[in-house]
Amino acid sequence: MHLEHLFTDEQKALRDMIRKFVDKEVMPIREDLEKDYSLFEGLLQKLVDLGIQRGGVPSEYGGTGPYPMTTRGIIQTELARGDAGLAMVTGMNAGEFLGPALHAGNKVVLDRFAPATAGDKVCYGCLAMTDSAAGADTENPLFRGRGISTRAKLVGDEWVINGSKSWPTNAGLASLYLTVCNTDPDVGDEGIAIIYVPSDAPGLSFGKPETKMGFKTSVNASIFFDNVRVPKEYRLAGPGQDAAFYYGGIMGLGQWASACLSLGIAKGAFEIAMEYTKERKSGGKPVREWSMAAGILADMVWPICMIILKSMVRLSPRK
Ligand SMILES: Cc1cc2nc3c(=O)[nH]c(=O)nc-3n(C[C@H](O)[C@H](O)[C@H](O)COP(=O)(O)OP(=O)(O)OC[C@H]3O[C@@H](n4cnc5c(N)ncnc54)[C@H](O)[C@@H]3O)c2cc1C
């Protein structure tokens, strides 16, 4: 709404397309999505058919190139208006996770994983970041990697990975795992290693999906790495550079996505409240025309503005 003037015509068209998709395909069945996962999978496939998945994939591999942040935000916000899980899972297709490899110029990773992400089938990705033992410490830059307990050791031409992660979205469903590891906790940021792990790597296993109070269409589960071996070229970039990608890009993407999800959920709730208070009459007029109700609706808009402001602050360059 207030950001309208920041969007290009292409972004406005994309937003309108997704909004129509949500109104037509998601809204009528959204209460059933948590009961019947096949309905949810059907929606994911329809989004692939609309070209959303291909949008995040490098152009030389059949996609239309990585999305600018604003475009990602539009997609996430509009989808979350209908179902937050749909926004989350769509934002975590495997193509999105190849962005860091593209920036790092890791051709081995791109050649191996990009073609499938530009295909006609849903291709999930997973950010395997939160260590079971460390939780929020895994993400804390002040810890300079000491909070990352999943270990990666170079043995010959392979990384051997051991450890476990808790809560990653799409764990067990994804075909590609962007895994946050540490090679040596004593060397600070230099020890942080971001490694691409395919789902068929021997030694990789998953826990049961977590039972959650809500947000149930996106799956969260533990991931176990038991001497998982991948080629050494599957490391994103190298010592120091991986930490820069982690703190400067990968974590920021997650924070941006969370802000956009929250914005979409809040927008959806606000629209329902506006509609209800228009239809519901009291004392001979719509409820929302009474000043107390109008004040409550205005109070609902304030947090939405705060989410937008906070996400802008989070995206501003780190000093
Ligand atoms: C729906 C959902 C989706 C998720 N998706 C992913 C995913 O895709 N990939 C992934 O890797 N992880 C994912 N996570 C995990 C998420 O990143 C972690 O839950 C988060 O990092 C916090 O870790 P924790 O739950 O272990 O909390 P803890 O580390 O146990 O922290 C609990 C609370 O303690 C307080 N606290 C902790 N440390 C500090 C501190 N230094 N200063 C002040 N207060 C502190 C905070 O209030 C914090 O909220 C997901 C979690 C959820 C719930």
The ligand as an SDF file (V2000), in Angstrom:
LIG
                    3D

 53 58  0  0  0  0  0  0  0  0999 V2000
    8.4450  -22.3140   12.4130 C   0  0  0  0  0  0  0  0  0  0  0  0
    9.9270  -22.3820   12.5110 C   0  0  0  0  0  0  0  0  0  0  0  0
   10.6860  -22.4920   11.3650 C   0  0  0  0  0  0  0  0  0  0  0  0
   12.0700  -22.6050   11.4490 C   0  0  0  0  0  0  0  0  0  0  0  0
   12.7870  -22.7580   10.2980 N   0  0  0  0  0  0  0  0  0  0  0  0
   14.1100  -22.9550   10.3940 C   0  0  0  0  0  0  0  0  0  0  0  0
   14.8770  -23.2050    9.2070 C   0  0  0  0  0  0  0  0  0  0  0  0
   14.3580  -23.2110    8.0880 O   0  0  0  0  0  0  0  0  0  0  0  0
   16.2060  -23.4630    9.3370 N   0  0  0  0  0  0  0  0  0  0  0  0
   16.8260  -23.4670   10.5650 C   0  0  0  0  0  0  0  0  0  0  0  0
   18.0080  -23.7250   10.6090 O   0  0  0  0  0  0  0  0  0  0  0  0
   16.1320  -23.1920   11.7010 N   0  0  0  0  0  0  0  0  0  0  0  0
   14.8000  -22.9580   11.6450 C   0  0  0  0  0  0  0  0  0  0  0  0
   14.0770  -22.7010   12.7840 N   0  0  0  0  0  0  0  0  0  0  0  0
   14.7840  -22.6340   14.0620 C   0  0  0  0  0  0  0  0  0  0  0  0
   14.9510  -21.1880   14.5440 C   0  0  0  0  0  0  0  0  0  0  0  0
   15.9360  -20.5390   13.7720 O   0  0  0  0  0  0  0  0  0  0  0  0
   15.3030  -21.2900   16.0150 C   0  0  0  0  0  0  0  0  0  0  0  0
   14.1130  -21.6610   16.6840 O   0  0  0  0  0  0  0  0  0  0  0  0
   15.8580  -20.0060   16.5580 C   0  0  0  0  0  0  0  0  0  0  0  0
   17.1510  -19.8020   16.0710 O   0  0  0  0  0  0  0  0  0  0  0  0
   15.9040  -20.0160   18.0940 C   0  0  0  0  0  0  0  0  0  0  0  0
   16.5140  -21.1650   18.5430 O   0  0  0  0  0  0  0  0  0  0  0  0
   15.8240  -21.9990   19.7390 P   0  0  0  0  0  0  0  0  0  0  0  0
   14.4150  -22.2930   19.3320 O   0  0  0  0  0  0  0  0  0  0  0  0
   16.6880  -23.1770   20.0680 O   0  0  0  0  0  0  0  0  0  0  0  0
   15.7650  -20.9990   20.9400 O   0  0  0  0  0  0  0  0  0  0  0  0
   16.8530  -20.7850   22.0800 P   0  0  0  0  0  0  0  0  0  0  0  0
   18.2130  -20.5940   21.5330 O   0  0  0  0  0  0  0  0  0  0  0  0
   16.6780  -21.8490   23.1070 O   0  0  0  0  0  0  0  0  0  0  0  0
   16.3650  -19.4040   22.6360 O   0  0  0  0  0  0  0  0  0  0  0  0
   15.1040  -19.2820   23.3000 C   0  0  0  0  0  0  0  0  0  0  0  0
   14.8980  -17.8440   23.6970 C   0  0  0  0  0  0  0  0  0  0  0  0
   15.9560  -17.5000   24.6200 O   0  0  0  0  0  0  0  0  0  0  0  0
   16.2870  -16.1480   24.4720 C   0  0  0  0  0  0  0  0  0  0  0  0
   17.6900  -15.9850   24.0820 N   0  0  0  0  0  0  0  0  0  0  0  0
   18.5200  -16.9220   23.5350 C   0  0  0  0  0  0  0  0  0  0  0  0
   19.7320  -16.4130   23.3310 N   0  0  0  0  0  0  0  0  0  0  0  0
   19.6830  -15.1380   23.7310 C   0  0  0  0  0  0  0  0  0  0  0  0
   20.6320  -14.0910   23.7430 C   0  0  0  0  0  0  0  0  0  0  0  0
   21.8930  -14.2250   23.3260 N   0  0  0  0  0  0  0  0  0  0  0  0
   20.2190  -12.8740   24.2040 N   0  0  0  0  0  0  0  0  0  0  0  0
   18.9630  -12.6920   24.6470 C   0  0  0  0  0  0  0  0  0  0  0  0
   18.0170  -13.6520   24.6330 N   0  0  0  0  0  0  0  0  0  0  0  0
   18.3690  -14.8590   24.1890 C   0  0  0  0  0  0  0  0  0  0  0  0
   15.3960  -15.5790   23.4100 C   0  0  0  0  0  0  0  0  0  0  0  0
   14.2200  -15.0620   23.9790 O   0  0  0  0  0  0  0  0  0  0  0  0
   15.0400  -16.8080   22.5980 C   0  0  0  0  0  0  0  0  0  0  0  0
   13.8760  -16.5950   21.8620 O   0  0  0  0  0  0  0  0  0  0  0  0
   12.7120  -22.5760   12.7270 C   0  0  0  0  0  0  0  0  0  0  0  0
   11.9470  -22.4390   13.8840 C   0  0  0  0  0  0  0  0  0  0  0  0
   10.5790  -22.3550   13.7850 C   0  0  0  0  0  0  0  0  0  0  0  0
    9.7810  -22.2350   15.0650 C   0  0  0  0  0  0  0  0  0  0  0  0
  1  2  1  0
  2  3  1  0
  2 52  2  0
  3  4  2  0
  4  5  1  0
  4 50  1  0
  5  6  2  0
  6  7  1  0
  6 13  1  0
  7  8  2  0
  7  9  1  0
  9 10  1  0
 10 11  2  0
 10 12  1  0
 12 13  2  0
 13 14  1  0
 14 15  1  0
 14 50  1  0
 15 16  1  0
 16 17  1  0
 16 18  1  0
 18 19  1  0
 18 20  1  0
 20 21  1  0
 20 22  1  0
 22 23  1  0
 23 24  1  0
 24 25  2  0
 24 26  1  0
 24 27  1  0
 27 28  1  0
 28 29  2  0
 28 30  1  0
 28 31  1  0
 31 32  1  0
 32 33  1  0
 33 34  1  0
 33 48  1  0
 34 35  1  0
 35 36  1  0
 35 46  1  0
 36 37  1  0
 36 45  1  0
 37 38  2  0
 38 39  1  0
 39 40  1  0
 39 45  2  0
 40 41  1  0
 40 42  2  0
 42 43  1  0
 43 44  2  0
 44 45  1  0
 46 47  1  0
 46 48  1  0
 48 49  1  0
 50 51  2  0
 51 52  1  0
 52 53  1  0
M  END
$$$$
